[in-house]
Amino acid sequence: MKSFINKAITLSLLTVSPFLFAQPVVLINTFAVDAASEADALEYWESARNILVQQPGYINTTLHKALSKDATYMYVNVANWESKQHFIAAISAMRKQLPENHLDGVVADPNLYEVIRN
């Protein structure tokens, strides 16, 4: 009986979703935005956010605006995801619904991070 239980546990561990052991990630996306492109950039960001909030693994997101007009990055988006896998799947789903938009005057630099210290 003990051998059967050990085999059952081993088999169940092999079939567990990789999301079960996944680590949370943080997307930090900086945006350099010309003043003339601000409205279009915000509209596109909101469209993307409205899709992403519905995806599995989404935790939250906040968009920050620089207080200084001279800032290199006028906007910074910080989003928390349950895992890298969730984020990648969510972006894939978003791109199916929202075509990639290369706005003139907008340069984005998205990167995923892990928390290493609190």
TORKOL-4160 file (C-alpha; in steps of 0.2 Angstrom, whole numbers, padded with zeros to 4 digits, m for minus):
118
<pt num="1" X="0000" Y="0000" Z="0000"/>
<pt num="2" X="0014" Y="0012" Z="0004"/>
<pt num="3" X="0022" Y="0009" Z="m0013"/>
<pt num="4" X="0006" Y="0013" Z="m0021"/>
<pt num="5" X="0004" Y="0029" Z="m0012"/>
<pt num="6" X="0022" Y="0034" Z="m0016"/>
<pt num="7" X="0019" Y="0031" Z="m0034"/>
<pt num="8" X="0002" Y="0040" Z="m0034"/>
<pt num="9" X="0011" Y="0055" Z="m0026"/>
<pt num="10" X="0025" Y="0055" Z="m0038"/>
<pt num="11" X="0013" Y="0054" Z="m0053"/>
<pt num="12" X="0003" Y="0068" Z="m0046"/>
<pt num="13" X="0019" Y="0079" Z="m0045"/>
<pt num="14" X="0023" Y="0075" Z="m0063"/>
<pt num="15" X="0006" Y="0081" Z="m0069"/>
<pt num="16" X="0005" Y="0097" Z="m0058"/>
<pt num="17" X="0004" Y="0113" Z="m0068"/>
<pt num="18" X="0020" Y="0123" Z="m0069"/>
<pt num="19" X="0010" Y="0138" Z="m0063"/>
<pt num="20" X="0009" Y="0130" Z="m0046"/>
<pt num="21" X="0027" Y="0133" Z="m0043"/>
<pt num="22" X="0029" Y="0149" Z="m0052"/>
<pt num="23" X="0036" Y="0165" Z="m0045"/>
<pt num="24" X="0028" Y="0182" Z="m0046"/>
<pt num="25" X="0035" Y="0194" Z="m0058"/>
<pt num="26" X="0034" Y="0213" Z="m0060"/>
<pt num="27" X="0033" Y="0221" Z="m0077"/>
<pt num="28" X="0041" Y="0239" Z="m0077"/>
<pt num="29" X="0037" Y="0247" Z="m0093"/>
<pt num="30" X="0045" Y="0265" Z="m0096"/>
<pt num="31" X="0038" Y="0276" Z="m0109"/>
<pt num="32" X="0046" Y="0291" Z="m0117"/>
<pt num="33" X="0032" Y="0301" Z="m0124"/>
<pt num="34" X="0031" Y="0317" Z="m0134"/>
<pt num="35" X="0018" Y="0329" Z="m0128"/>
<pt num="36" X="0009" Y="0328" Z="m0145"/>
<pt num="37" X="0007" Y="0309" Z="m0143"/>
<pt num="38" X="0001" Y="0309" Z="m0125"/>
<pt num="39" X="m0017" Y="0307" Z="m0128"/>
<pt num="40" X="m0014" Y="0293" Z="m0141"/>
<pt num="41" X="m0002" Y="0284" Z="m0129"/>
<pt num="42" X="m0014" Y="0284" Z="m0114"/>
<pt num="43" X="m0028" Y="0278" Z="m0125"/>
<pt num="44" X="m0018" Y="0263" Z="m0131"/>
<pt num="45" X="m0012" Y="0260" Z="m0114"/>
<pt num="46" X="m0030" Y="0259" Z="m0107"/>
<pt num="47" X="m0035" Y="0248" Z="m0121"/>
<pt num="48" X="m0021" Y="0236" Z="m0117"/>
<pt num="49" X="m0025" Y="0237" Z="m0099"/>
<pt num="50" X="m0043" Y="0233" Z="m0101"/>
<pt num="51" X="m0038" Y="0217" Z="m0110"/>
<pt num="52" X="m0024" Y="0212" Z="m0098"/>
<pt num="53" X="m0035" Y="0214" Z="m0082"/>
<pt num="54" X="m0046" Y="0200" Z="m0088"/>
<pt num="55" X="m0031" Y="0187" Z="m0091"/>
<pt num="56" X="m0027" Y="0173" Z="m0079"/>
<pt num="57" X="m0012" Y="0178" Z="m0067"/>
<pt num="58" X="m0015" Y="0197" Z="m0067"/>
<pt num="59" X="m0013" Y="0205" Z="m0050"/>
<pt num="60" X="m0013" Y="0223" Z="m0053"/>
<pt num="61" X="m0006" Y="0238" Z="m0063"/>
<pt num="62" X="m0002" Y="0256" Z="m0059"/>
<pt num="63" X="0003" Y="0270" Z="m0072"/>
<pt num="64" X="0014" Y="0284" Z="m0065"/>
<pt num="65" X="0017" Y="0301" Z="m0073"/>
<pt num="66" X="0033" Y="0310" Z="m0071"/>
<pt num="67" X="0031" Y="0327" Z="m0061"/>
<pt num="68" X="0045" Y="0335" Z="m0071"/>
<pt num="69" X="0042" Y="0339" Z="m0090"/>
<pt num="70" X="0061" Y="0336" Z="m0092"/>
<pt num="71" X="0060" Y="0317" Z="m0087"/>
<pt num="72" X="0067" Y="0305" Z="m0099"/>
<pt num="73" X="0052" Y="0294" Z="m0096"/>
<pt num="74" X="0035" Y="0303" Z="m0095"/>
<pt num="75" X="0026" Y="0287" Z="m0090"/>
<pt num="76" X="0031" Y="0272" Z="m0080"/>
<pt num="77" X="0019" Y="0257" Z="m0079"/>
<pt num="78" X="0021" Y="0244" Z="m0065"/>
<pt num="79" X="0011" Y="0228" Z="m0066"/>
<pt num="80" X="0012" Y="0213" Z="m0055"/>
<pt num="81" X="0009" Y="0195" Z="m0062"/>
<pt num="82" X="0008" Y="0178" Z="m0054"/>
<pt num="83" X="0021" Y="0172" Z="m0065"/>
<pt num="84" X="0031" Y="0175" Z="m0081"/>
<pt num="85" X="0021" Y="0161" Z="m0089"/>
<pt num="86" X="0005" Y="0170" Z="m0085"/>
<pt num="87" X="0012" Y="0187" Z="m0092"/>
<pt num="88" X="0018" Y="0179" Z="m0108"/>
<pt num="89" X="0001" Y="0171" Z="m0111"/>
<pt num="90" X="m0008" Y="0187" Z="m0107"/>
<pt num="91" X="0002" Y="0197" Z="m0119"/>
<pt num="92" X="m0001" Y="0184" Z="m0133"/>
<pt num="93" X="m0020" Y="0185" Z="m0129"/>
<pt num="94" X="m0019" Y="0204" Z="m0130"/>
<pt num="95" X="m0010" Y="0205" Z="m0146"/>
<pt num="96" X="m0024" Y="0194" Z="m0154"/>
<pt num="97" X="m0037" Y="0207" Z="m0148"/>
<pt num="98" X="m0027" Y="0223" Z="m0150"/>
<pt num="99" X="m0015" Y="0225" Z="m0165"/>
<pt num="100" X="0002" Y="0232" Z="m0160"/>
<pt num="101" X="0003" Y="0250" Z="m0162"/>
<pt num="102" X="0019" Y="0259" Z="m0166"/>
<pt num="103" X="0014" Y="0277" Z="m0161"/>
<pt num="104" X="0025" Y="0291" Z="m0167"/>
<pt num="105" X="0033" Y="0300" Z="m0153"/>
<pt num="106" X="0031" Y="0285" Z="m0141"/>
<pt num="107" X="0046" Y="0273" Z="m0136"/>
<pt num="108" X="0042" Y="0259" Z="m0124"/>
<pt num="109" X="0054" Y="0249" Z="m0115"/>
<pt num="110" X="0045" Y="0234" Z="m0106"/>
<pt num="111" X="0055" Y="0222" Z="m0094"/>
<pt num="112" X="0051" Y="0209" Z="m0082"/>
<pt num="113" X="0058" Y="0209" Z="m0065"/>
<pt num="114" X="0058" Y="0198" Z="m0049"/>
<pt num="115" X="0058" Y="0205" Z="m0032"/>
<pt num="116" X="0074" Y="0201" Z="m0023"/>
<pt num="117" X="0073" Y="0212" Z="m0007"/>
<pt num="118" X="0059" Y="0220" Z="0003"/>
